[in-house]
Amino acid sequence: EPVHVILVGPPASAKTVFMRCLMRLPYCYFTDGSNTTKAGMLDYIFDNKPKYILIDEIDKMQHRDQAFLLNLMETGIVSETKHQKTGSLKINTWIFATSNNLNTLLPALRSRFLPIKLEPYTYEQFHEISVRLLIQNKIEEDIAKATADGVWYKIKSGNRRDCIRIGRMAK
């Protein structure tokens, strides 16, 4: 039986990277929560019957669109009743989602997920990841190290995206 999982953590903690890896699964559907509607998901599910639904930034979905997931996650049943468009489907679908904050989710939806909390990076983790990313972006190692240190100690953001922006400008 499906177990629905939500990754929760600060911005730039690799939640989306994990989701992109899951996109390799067969019969997978990836969607961005801020651009997801109940109608769009219903159409896709009825047409494609995905085994895995990946929702990045589910906390950005409107509550009326989040509510659609409740029955799907609890029973596997998807139904639609509208003028000239009705249907019902039972599917065995796993839902993986990411969120910066669980408090913006409907409480009933929150209760259907197994939450996995990602802690903020330590300095060592942040430095290693940032330097590696900057080198991949063709930034010289000494500039990459200085950029990672500057973002951690001077900007104090701990956000690898800041490193990439600054590194690209320094390049």
mmCIF file of the C-alpha atoms, coordinates in Angstrom:
data_MODEL
# 
_entry.id   MODEL 
# 
loop_
_atom_site.group_PDB 
_atom_site.id 
_atom_site.type_symbol 
_atom_site.label_atom_id 
_atom_site.label_alt_id 
_atom_site.label_comp_id 
_atom_site.label_asym_id 
_atom_site.label_entity_id 
_atom_site.label_seq_id 
_atom_site.pdbx_PDB_ins_code 
_atom_site.Cartn_x 
_atom_site.Cartn_y 
_atom_site.Cartn_z 
_atom_site.occupancy 
_atom_site.B_iso_or_equiv 
_atom_site.pdbx_formal_charge 
_atom_site.auth_seq_id 
_atom_site.auth_comp_id 
_atom_site.auth_asym_id 
_atom_site.auth_atom_id 
_atom_site.pdbx_PDB_model_num 
ATOM 1   C CA . GLU A 1 1   ? 0.000   0.000  0.000   1.00 0.00 ? 1   GLU A CA 1 
ATOM 2   C CA . PRO A 1 2   ? 1.229   3.534  -0.678  1.00 0.00 ? 2   PRO A CA 1 
ATOM 3   C CA . VAL A 1 3   ? 2.993   5.574  1.945   1.00 0.00 ? 3   VAL A CA 1 
ATOM 4   C CA . HIS A 1 4   ? 2.893   9.284  1.148   1.00 0.00 ? 4   HIS A CA 1 
ATOM 5   C CA . VAL A 1 5   ? 6.090   11.168 2.022   1.00 0.00 ? 5   VAL A CA 1 
ATOM 6   C CA . ILE A 1 6   ? 6.746   14.877 2.416   1.00 0.00 ? 6   ILE A CA 1 
ATOM 7   C CA . LEU A 1 7   ? 10.231  16.377 2.670   1.00 0.00 ? 7   LEU A CA 1 
ATOM 8   C CA . VAL A 1 8   ? 10.254  19.479 4.852   1.00 0.00 ? 8   VAL A CA 1 
ATOM 9   C CA . GLY A 1 9   ? 13.186  21.817 5.149   1.00 0.00 ? 9   GLY A CA 1 
ATOM 10  C CA . PRO A 1 10  ? 14.600  25.267 4.575   1.00 0.00 ? 10  PRO A CA 1 
ATOM 11  C CA . PRO A 1 11  ? 15.001  26.676 1.059   1.00 0.00 ? 11  PRO A CA 1 
ATOM 12  C CA . ALA A 1 12  ? 18.021  25.306 -0.829  1.00 0.00 ? 12  ALA A CA 1 
ATOM 13  C CA . SER A 1 13  ? 18.198  22.120 1.236   1.00 0.00 ? 13  SER A CA 1 
ATOM 14  C CA . ALA A 1 14  ? 18.070  19.868 -1.867  1.00 0.00 ? 14  ALA A CA 1 
ATOM 15  C CA . LYS A 1 15  ? 14.403  18.902 -1.622  1.00 0.00 ? 15  LYS A CA 1 
ATOM 16  C CA . THR A 1 16  ? 13.854  19.547 -5.335  1.00 0.00 ? 16  THR A CA 1 
ATOM 17  C CA . VAL A 1 17  ? 17.070  17.695 -6.198  1.00 0.00 ? 17  VAL A CA 1 
ATOM 18  C CA . PHE A 1 18  ? 15.622  14.632 -4.465  1.00 0.00 ? 18  PHE A CA 1 
ATOM 19  C CA . MET A 1 19  ? 12.352  15.043 -6.396  1.00 0.00 ? 19  MET A CA 1 
ATOM 20  C CA . ARG A 1 20  ? 14.234  15.295 -9.680  1.00 0.00 ? 20  ARG A CA 1 
ATOM 21  C CA . CYS A 1 21  ? 15.872  11.945 -8.899  1.00 0.00 ? 21  CYS A CA 1 
ATOM 22  C CA . LEU A 1 22  ? 12.438  10.427 -8.290  1.00 0.00 ? 22  LEU A CA 1 
ATOM 23  C CA . MET A 1 23  ? 11.380  11.614 -11.748 1.00 0.00 ? 23  MET A CA 1 
ATOM 24  C CA . ARG A 1 24  ? 13.286  8.610  -13.110 1.00 0.00 ? 24  ARG A CA 1 
ATOM 25  C CA . LEU A 1 25  ? 10.635  6.293  -11.684 1.00 0.00 ? 25  LEU A CA 1 
ATOM 26  C CA . PRO A 1 26  ? 8.281   4.782  -14.279 1.00 0.00 ? 26  PRO A CA 1 
ATOM 27  C CA . TYR A 1 27  ? 4.742   6.180  -14.544 1.00 0.00 ? 27  TYR A CA 1 
ATOM 28  C CA . CYS A 1 28  ? 5.741   9.309  -12.680 1.00 0.00 ? 28  CYS A CA 1 
ATOM 29  C CA . TYR A 1 29  ? 4.075   12.743 -12.756 1.00 0.00 ? 29  TYR A CA 1 
ATOM 30  C CA . PHE A 1 30  ? 5.961   15.837 -11.533 1.00 0.00 ? 30  PHE A CA 1 
ATOM 31  C CA . THR A 1 31  ? 4.213   19.115 -10.826 1.00 0.00 ? 31  THR A CA 1 
ATOM 32  C CA . ASP A 1 32  ? 5.083   22.432 -9.219  1.00 0.00 ? 32  ASP A CA 1 
ATOM 33  C CA . GLY A 1 33  ? 2.677   23.256 -6.388  1.00 0.00 ? 33  GLY A CA 1 
ATOM 34  C CA . SER A 1 34  ? 2.423   26.945 -7.249  1.00 0.00 ? 34  SER A CA 1 
ATOM 35  C CA . ASN A 1 35  ? 1.182   26.065 -10.756 1.00 0.00 ? 35  ASN A CA 1 
ATOM 36  C CA . THR A 1 36  ? -0.997  23.074 -9.859  1.00 0.00 ? 36  THR A CA 1 
ATOM 37  C CA . THR A 1 37  ? -4.765  22.987 -9.893  1.00 0.00 ? 37  THR A CA 1 
ATOM 38  C CA . LYS A 1 38  ? -7.259  20.287 -9.000  1.00 0.00 ? 38  LYS A CA 1 
ATOM 39  C CA . ALA A 1 39  ? -8.652  20.326 -12.546 1.00 0.00 ? 39  ALA A CA 1 
ATOM 40  C CA . GLY A 1 40  ? -5.232  19.898 -14.132 1.00 0.00 ? 40  GLY A CA 1 
ATOM 41  C CA . MET A 1 41  ? -4.293  17.043 -11.819 1.00 0.00 ? 41  MET A CA 1 
ATOM 42  C CA . LEU A 1 42  ? -7.636  15.301 -12.318 1.00 0.00 ? 42  LEU A CA 1 
ATOM 43  C CA . ASP A 1 43  ? -7.262  15.430 -16.089 1.00 0.00 ? 43  ASP A CA 1 
ATOM 44  C CA . TYR A 1 44  ? -3.734  14.048 -15.904 1.00 0.00 ? 44  TYR A CA 1 
ATOM 45  C CA . ILE A 1 45  ? -4.622  11.278 -13.446 1.00 0.00 ? 45  ILE A CA 1 
ATOM 46  C CA . PHE A 1 46  ? -7.661  10.116 -15.445 1.00 0.00 ? 46  PHE A CA 1 
ATOM 47  C CA . ASP A 1 47  ? -5.670  10.124 -18.693 1.00 0.00 ? 47  ASP A CA 1 
ATOM 48  C CA . ASN A 1 48  ? -2.377  8.637  -17.442 1.00 0.00 ? 48  ASN A CA 1 
ATOM 49  C CA . LYS A 1 49  ? -2.987  6.807  -14.141 1.00 0.00 ? 49  LYS A CA 1 
ATOM 50  C CA . PRO A 1 50  ? 0.426   7.646  -12.634 1.00 0.00 ? 50  PRO A CA 1 
ATOM 51  C CA . LYS A 1 51  ? 1.959   5.368  -10.019 1.00 0.00 ? 51  LYS A CA 1 
ATOM 52  C CA . TYR A 1 52  ? 3.889   8.258  -8.463  1.00 0.00 ? 52  TYR A CA 1 
ATOM 53  C CA . ILE A 1 53  ? 2.831   11.884 -8.114  1.00 0.00 ? 53  ILE A CA 1 
ATOM 54  C CA . LEU A 1 54  ? 5.624   14.297 -7.204  1.00 0.00 ? 54  LEU A CA 1 
ATOM 55  C CA . ILE A 1 55  ? 4.495   17.713 -5.961  1.00 0.00 ? 55  ILE A CA 1 
ATOM 56  C CA . ASP A 1 56  ? 7.285   20.213 -5.450  1.00 0.00 ? 56  ASP A CA 1 
ATOM 57  C CA . GLU A 1 57  ? 6.408   23.054 -3.062  1.00 0.00 ? 57  GLU A CA 1 
ATOM 58  C CA . ILE A 1 58  ? 3.003   21.642 -2.139  1.00 0.00 ? 58  ILE A CA 1 
ATOM 59  C CA . ASP A 1 59  ? 2.742   24.429 0.442   1.00 0.00 ? 59  ASP A CA 1 
ATOM 60  C CA . LYS A 1 60  ? 2.257   26.863 -2.472  1.00 0.00 ? 60  LYS A CA 1 
ATOM 61  C CA . MET A 1 61  ? -0.930  25.077 -3.663  1.00 0.00 ? 61  MET A CA 1 
ATOM 62  C CA . GLN A 1 62  ? -4.267  26.735 -2.958  1.00 0.00 ? 62  GLN A CA 1 
ATOM 63  C CA . HIS A 1 63  ? -6.261  25.008 -0.192  1.00 0.00 ? 63  HIS A CA 1 
ATOM 64  C CA . ARG A 1 64  ? -9.108  24.148 -2.590  1.00 0.00 ? 64  ARG A CA 1 
ATOM 65  C CA . ASP A 1 65  ? -6.564  22.350 -4.779  1.00 0.00 ? 65  ASP A CA 1 
ATOM 66  C CA . GLN A 1 66  ? -4.911  20.635 -1.808  1.00 0.00 ? 66  GLN A CA 1 
ATOM 67  C CA . ALA A 1 67  ? -8.300  19.252 -0.711  1.00 0.00 ? 67  ALA A CA 1 
ATOM 68  C CA . PHE A 1 68  ? -8.533  17.148 -3.872  1.00 0.00 ? 68  PHE A CA 1 
ATOM 69  C CA . LEU A 1 69  ? -5.615  15.036 -2.610  1.00 0.00 ? 69  LEU A CA 1 
ATOM 70  C CA . LEU A 1 70  ? -7.339  13.974 0.617   1.00 0.00 ? 70  LEU A CA 1 
ATOM 71  C CA . ASN A 1 71  ? -9.481  11.153 -0.784  1.00 0.00 ? 71  ASN A CA 1 
ATOM 72  C CA . LEU A 1 72  ? -6.802  10.048 -3.254  1.00 0.00 ? 72  LEU A CA 1 
ATOM 73  C CA . MET A 1 73  ? -4.274  9.652  -0.446  1.00 0.00 ? 73  MET A CA 1 
ATOM 74  C CA . GLU A 1 74  ? -6.684  7.979  1.979   1.00 0.00 ? 74  GLU A CA 1 
ATOM 75  C CA . THR A 1 75  ? -8.579  5.592  -0.317  1.00 0.00 ? 75  THR A CA 1 
ATOM 76  C CA . GLY A 1 76  ? -6.930  5.735  -3.739  1.00 0.00 ? 76  GLY A CA 1 
ATOM 77  C CA . ILE A 1 77  ? -10.213 6.942  -5.227  1.00 0.00 ? 77  ILE A CA 1 
ATOM 78  C CA . VAL A 1 78  ? -10.324 9.918  -7.557  1.00 0.00 ? 78  VAL A CA 1 
ATOM 79  C CA . SER A 1 79  ? -13.702 11.241 -8.590  1.00 0.00 ? 79  SER A CA 1 
ATOM 80  C CA . GLU A 1 80  ? -15.003 14.177 -10.536 1.00 0.00 ? 80  GLU A CA 1 
ATOM 81  C CA . THR A 1 81  ? -18.584 15.330 -10.771 1.00 0.00 ? 81  THR A CA 1 
ATOM 82  C CA . LYS A 1 82  ? -19.172 18.300 -13.038 1.00 0.00 ? 82  LYS A CA 1 
ATOM 83  C CA . HIS A 1 83  ? -21.563 19.235 -15.772 1.00 0.00 ? 83  HIS A CA 1 
ATOM 84  C CA . GLN A 1 84  ? -20.905 16.848 -18.690 1.00 0.00 ? 84  GLN A CA 1 
ATOM 85  C CA . LYS A 1 85  ? -17.748 15.564 -17.020 1.00 0.00 ? 85  LYS A CA 1 
ATOM 86  C CA . THR A 1 86  ? -18.053 12.845 -14.405 1.00 0.00 ? 86  THR A CA 1 
ATOM 87  C CA . GLY A 1 87  ? -15.870 9.916  -13.563 1.00 0.00 ? 87  GLY A CA 1 
ATOM 88  C CA . SER A 1 88  ? -14.370 7.807  -10.825 1.00 0.00 ? 88  SER A CA 1 
ATOM 89  C CA . LEU A 1 89  ? -11.134 5.866  -10.689 1.00 0.00 ? 89  LEU A CA 1 
ATOM 90  C CA . LYS A 1 90  ? -9.352  3.735  -8.092  1.00 0.00 ? 90  LYS A CA 1 
ATOM 91  C CA . ILE A 1 91  ? -5.581  3.877  -8.402  1.00 0.00 ? 91  ILE A CA 1 
ATOM 92  C CA . ASN A 1 92  ? -2.634  2.791  -6.285  1.00 0.00 ? 92  ASN A CA 1 
ATOM 93  C CA . THR A 1 93  ? -0.658  6.053  -6.286  1.00 0.00 ? 93  THR A CA 1 
ATOM 94  C CA . TRP A 1 94  ? 2.185   7.164  -4.056  1.00 0.00 ? 94  TRP A CA 1 
ATOM 95  C CA . ILE A 1 95  ? 2.576   10.894 -3.417  1.00 0.00 ? 95  ILE A CA 1 
ATOM 96  C CA . PHE A 1 96  ? 5.923   12.498 -2.689  1.00 0.00 ? 96  PHE A CA 1 
ATOM 97  C CA . ALA A 1 97  ? 5.926   16.202 -1.874  1.00 0.00 ? 97  ALA A CA 1 
ATOM 98  C CA . THR A 1 98  ? 8.234   18.948 -0.690  1.00 0.00 ? 98  THR A CA 1 
ATOM 99  C CA . SER A 1 99  ? 7.486   21.918 1.516   1.00 0.00 ? 99  SER A CA 1 
ATOM 100 C CA . ASN A 1 100 ? 9.354   24.687 3.274   1.00 0.00 ? 100 ASN A CA 1 
ATOM 101 C CA . ASN A 1 101 ? 6.656   24.844 5.927   1.00 0.00 ? 101 ASN A CA 1 
ATOM 102 C CA . LEU A 1 102 ? 3.988   22.323 6.937   1.00 0.00 ? 102 LEU A CA 1 
ATOM 103 C CA . ASN A 1 103 ? 1.833   24.967 8.644   1.00 0.00 ? 103 ASN A CA 1 
ATOM 104 C CA . THR A 1 104 ? 0.379   26.184 5.332   1.00 0.00 ? 104 THR A CA 1 
ATOM 105 C CA . LEU A 1 105 ? -1.021  22.736 4.472   1.00 0.00 ? 105 LEU A CA 1 
ATOM 106 C CA . LEU A 1 106 ? -4.536  21.710 5.369   1.00 0.00 ? 106 LEU A CA 1 
ATOM 107 C CA . PRO A 1 107 ? -4.320  19.813 8.688   1.00 0.00 ? 107 PRO A CA 1 
ATOM 108 C CA . ALA A 1 108 ? -6.092  16.784 7.168   1.00 0.00 ? 108 ALA A CA 1 
ATOM 109 C CA . LEU A 1 109 ? -3.592  16.707 4.297   1.00 0.00 ? 109 LEU A CA 1 
ATOM 110 C CA . ARG A 1 110 ? -0.653  17.066 6.679   1.00 0.00 ? 110 ARG A CA 1 
ATOM 111 C CA . SER A 1 111 ? -1.897  14.031 8.619   1.00 0.00 ? 111 SER A CA 1 
ATOM 112 C CA . ARG A 1 112 ? -1.743  11.825 5.509   1.00 0.00 ? 112 ARG A CA 1 
ATOM 113 C CA . PHE A 1 113 ? 1.988   12.335 4.970   1.00 0.00 ? 113 PHE A CA 1 
ATOM 114 C CA . LEU A 1 114 ? 5.008   10.781 6.600   1.00 0.00 ? 114 LEU A CA 1 
ATOM 115 C CA . PRO A 1 115 ? 7.107   13.925 7.203   1.00 0.00 ? 115 PRO A CA 1 
ATOM 116 C CA . ILE A 1 116 ? 10.868  13.764 6.784   1.00 0.00 ? 116 ILE A CA 1 
ATOM 117 C CA . LYS A 1 117 ? 12.512  16.879 8.188   1.00 0.00 ? 117 LYS A CA 1 
ATOM 118 C CA . LEU A 1 118 ? 15.722  18.079 6.580   1.00 0.00 ? 118 LEU A CA 1 
ATOM 119 C CA . GLU A 1 119 ? 17.948  20.034 8.911   1.00 0.00 ? 119 GLU A CA 1 
ATOM 120 C CA . PRO A 1 120 ? 19.833  23.140 7.742   1.00 0.00 ? 120 PRO A CA 1 
ATOM 121 C CA . TYR A 1 121 ? 23.354  22.499 6.506   1.00 0.00 ? 121 TYR A CA 1 
ATOM 122 C CA . THR A 1 122 ? 26.307  22.648 8.872   1.00 0.00 ? 122 THR A CA 1 
ATOM 123 C CA . TYR A 1 123 ? 29.146  24.905 7.746   1.00 0.00 ? 123 TYR A CA 1 
ATOM 124 C CA . GLU A 1 124 ? 31.151  21.906 6.546   1.00 0.00 ? 124 GLU A CA 1 
ATOM 125 C CA . GLN A 1 125 ? 28.244  20.522 4.493   1.00 0.00 ? 125 GLN A CA 1 
ATOM 126 C CA . PHE A 1 126 ? 27.410  23.939 3.056   1.00 0.00 ? 126 PHE A CA 1 
ATOM 127 C CA . HIS A 1 127 ? 31.033  24.638 2.133   1.00 0.00 ? 127 HIS A CA 1 
ATOM 128 C CA . GLU A 1 128 ? 31.565  21.256 0.455   1.00 0.00 ? 128 GLU A CA 1 
ATOM 129 C CA . ILE A 1 129 ? 28.322  21.389 -1.540  1.00 0.00 ? 129 ILE A CA 1 
ATOM 130 C CA . SER A 1 130 ? 28.764  25.027 -2.558  1.00 0.00 ? 130 SER A CA 1 
ATOM 131 C CA . VAL A 1 131 ? 32.365  24.611 -3.690  1.00 0.00 ? 131 VAL A CA 1 
ATOM 132 C CA . ARG A 1 132 ? 31.467  21.504 -5.679  1.00 0.00 ? 132 ARG A CA 1 
ATOM 133 C CA . LEU A 1 133 ? 28.544  23.309 -7.367  1.00 0.00 ? 133 LEU A CA 1 
ATOM 134 C CA . LEU A 1 134 ? 30.665  26.330 -8.200  1.00 0.00 ? 134 LEU A CA 1 
ATOM 135 C CA . ILE A 1 135 ? 33.431  24.194 -9.699  1.00 0.00 ? 135 ILE A CA 1 
ATOM 136 C CA . GLN A 1 136 ? 30.769  22.436 -11.806 1.00 0.00 ? 136 GLN A CA 1 
ATOM 137 C CA . ASN A 1 137 ? 29.773  25.926 -12.984 1.00 0.00 ? 137 ASN A CA 1 
ATOM 138 C CA . LYS A 1 138 ? 33.380  26.501 -14.146 1.00 0.00 ? 138 LYS A CA 1 
ATOM 139 C CA . ILE A 1 139 ? 34.328  28.726 -11.201 1.00 0.00 ? 139 ILE A CA 1 
ATOM 140 C CA . GLU A 1 140 ? 37.956  28.420 -10.096 1.00 0.00 ? 140 GLU A CA 1 
ATOM 141 C CA . GLU A 1 141 ? 38.408  26.562 -6.814  1.00 0.00 ? 141 GLU A CA 1 
ATOM 142 C CA . ASP A 1 142 ? 39.901  29.508 -4.880  1.00 0.00 ? 142 ASP A CA 1 
ATOM 143 C CA . ILE A 1 143 ? 37.017  31.762 -5.948  1.00 0.00 ? 143 ILE A CA 1 
ATOM 144 C CA . ALA A 1 144 ? 34.546  28.973 -5.100  1.00 0.00 ? 144 ALA A CA 1 
ATOM 145 C CA . LYS A 1 145 ? 35.959  28.602 -1.578  1.00 0.00 ? 145 LYS A CA 1 
ATOM 146 C CA . ALA A 1 146 ? 36.009  32.365 -0.972  1.00 0.00 ? 146 ALA A CA 1 
ATOM 147 C CA . THR A 1 147 ? 32.433  32.658 -2.256  1.00 0.00 ? 147 THR A CA 1 
ATOM 148 C CA . ALA A 1 148 ? 31.196  29.864 0.023   1.00 0.00 ? 148 ALA A CA 1 
ATOM 149 C CA . ASP A 1 149 ? 32.917  31.453 3.023   1.00 0.00 ? 149 ASP A CA 1 
ATOM 150 C CA . GLY A 1 150 ? 31.557  34.893 2.168   1.00 0.00 ? 150 GLY A CA 1 
ATOM 151 C CA . VAL A 1 151 ? 27.982  33.653 1.839   1.00 0.00 ? 151 VAL A CA 1 
ATOM 152 C CA . TRP A 1 152 ? 28.202  31.699 5.095   1.00 0.00 ? 152 TRP A CA 1 
ATOM 153 C CA . TYR A 1 153 ? 30.031  34.271 7.251   1.00 0.00 ? 153 TYR A CA 1 
ATOM 154 C CA . LYS A 1 154 ? 29.185  37.662 5.717   1.00 0.00 ? 154 LYS A CA 1 
ATOM 155 C CA . ILE A 1 155 ? 25.756  37.244 4.101   1.00 0.00 ? 155 ILE A CA 1 
ATOM 156 C CA . LYS A 1 156 ? 24.820  34.580 6.675   1.00 0.00 ? 156 LYS A CA 1 
ATOM 157 C CA . SER A 1 157 ? 22.229  33.038 4.390   1.00 0.00 ? 157 SER A CA 1 
ATOM 158 C CA . GLY A 1 158 ? 23.502  29.468 4.207   1.00 0.00 ? 158 GLY A CA 1 
ATOM 159 C CA . ASN A 1 159 ? 21.833  29.357 0.790   1.00 0.00 ? 159 ASN A CA 1 
ATOM 160 C CA . ARG A 1 160 ? 23.785  27.603 -1.959  1.00 0.00 ? 160 ARG A CA 1 
ATOM 161 C CA . ARG A 1 161 ? 21.796  29.589 -4.541  1.00 0.00 ? 161 ARG A CA 1 
ATOM 162 C CA . ASP A 1 162 ? 23.479  32.771 -3.246  1.00 0.00 ? 162 ASP A CA 1 
ATOM 163 C CA . CYS A 1 163 ? 26.846  31.096 -3.840  1.00 0.00 ? 163 CYS A CA 1 
ATOM 164 C CA . ILE A 1 164 ? 25.956  30.290 -7.434  1.00 0.00 ? 164 ILE A CA 1 
ATOM 165 C CA . ARG A 1 165 ? 24.755  33.849 -8.138  1.00 0.00 ? 165 ARG A CA 1 
ATOM 166 C CA . ILE A 1 166 ? 27.826  35.441 -6.601  1.00 0.00 ? 166 ILE A CA 1 
ATOM 167 C CA . GLY A 1 167 ? 30.171  32.907 -8.181  1.00 0.00 ? 167 GLY A CA 1 
ATOM 168 C CA . ARG A 1 168 ? 28.716  33.593 -11.623 1.00 0.00 ? 168 ARG A CA 1 
ATOM 169 C CA . MET A 1 169 ? 29.239  37.319 -11.134 1.00 0.00 ? 169 MET A CA 1 
ATOM 170 C CA . ALA A 1 170 ? 32.798  36.759 -9.917  1.00 0.00 ? 170 ALA A CA 1 
ATOM 171 C CA . LYS A 1 171 ? 33.515  34.601 -12.942 1.00 0.00 ? 171 LYS A CA 1 
# 
